[in-house]
Amino acid sequence: MLLDSNIIIYSFLPEFQILQETLRNSEVSCSVISCVETLGYHALSEDEQHYLQLLFETITVLPITQPVIDTAIVLRQQRKMSLGDALVAATALEHHQTLLTRNVKDFEWVEGLKVVNPL
């Protein structure tokens, strides 16, 4: 399972405790893009930064490879899509992983991509 940035953010919140259990009990990964999107947020608290750093040490962080770039380009040529979303979707496709996201509608058009909202 590949985590979208919004799922990573929600997993920190007490009202979404179920996500922390899911992350602990599953083989999960994320795109390096999600590291940049979450850790790069300018208003992170120390607790949030600490949580994110620990999370990224325990899950697989997948790099942006040339096949991911090529797939992201094709996706953006098909439909208007943010660069981050294109790279995350391409990463999930290239690694044959289900994408966990709260924003299912942003990705449901991507052929071959399995998308699940765990919330």
N, C-alpha and C positions, 0 to 999 in steps of 0.2 A: 504494500500500500504506500502510495506517495502522498504526503501531506501538503496541502496548499497552505499558504501563509496564514490565511484566516483560521484554519483549524489549529495551527500552532498557537496563535494568539488566544483563541477561545480556551485552549487546554490549560492556560494559566488561571483562568477565572474560576472562582469557587462554584458558581452555578453550573459549570460544565465539568464537574468532577469526573463524570463518566468517561470523558475523553482521556483523562490521565490514566484510567484503568485500561482503556483500549490501547493506548500507546505502550504501556508496560507489558501487555499481554500479546502483543503482535509484533511481527517483523515490519517495521516501518522505515521509510526513508523520506527524504525531501530533496528538492533541487537546491543547489547553492544559491539560487535566486531567492529562495525563502529565507535563507540566512541573512542575506543583504537586506531584504524587505523588513524583517523583524528586528534584527539587531541594529539596523541602521536607523530605526525610528528615533527621532531627536528627543522625544519626551519619555524615554524609558525610565522607570524607577530602578533603583539598585536591585530590588527583589526580582523584578521582571527580567533584567539583564542577567542576573545570576541563574534564574530558572532556564532562560533560553540557552545560555552557555552550557549548562548541564544537559539539557535536552539534546543539543547538537553534538555533544560528546558521546551520547548513548545511541543515537540513530545513525543510519548511513546517510551521508550527505553526498549526493550525486553531482558530478561536475558537468559543466557545459562542454560537450564534445562536438566534433564536427558533424556527426549524424544528428545530434540534437539541434544544432544551428540550422542544418539543411531542412529538417522537419518544421522548425519554427518559421522559417522563411515561407515554406509552402502553406502553412496555416494562415499566415498574415496575408498571403496573396489571395487566399480564398475568401477572407472576410475580415472586417475591421476587428482588431484584437490588440490589446496592450502587449507590449514587448514581454513583460513579466509573465502574463498569462500564456503567451505563445511558447515561451521557454519552459514553463512548468508543464504544459500539456505535451510538448514535444519530449520532455524528459520522461513523463509517464508512458508515452507511446513507445519510445525507444527501449525502455526497460521493462515493457510489458507489465505495467503496474496499474492497479486501480487508483484513480485520483480521489482522495477524500477532500471535499470542499463544501463550504456553505453556499457557494455561488454556482450551483449546478447549471443554471441557465447560461452562464458564460461559456460553458464547455460542452453542453449536450449536443451541439451540432458537429463536433469533431468526430469524424468517422473512425471507428476502431477504438475509441477511448471509452473505457468504462469509468463512469463518474458516480460517486455515492456521497450523499449528505449524511454523515453519521449522527447529526443532531435532529 
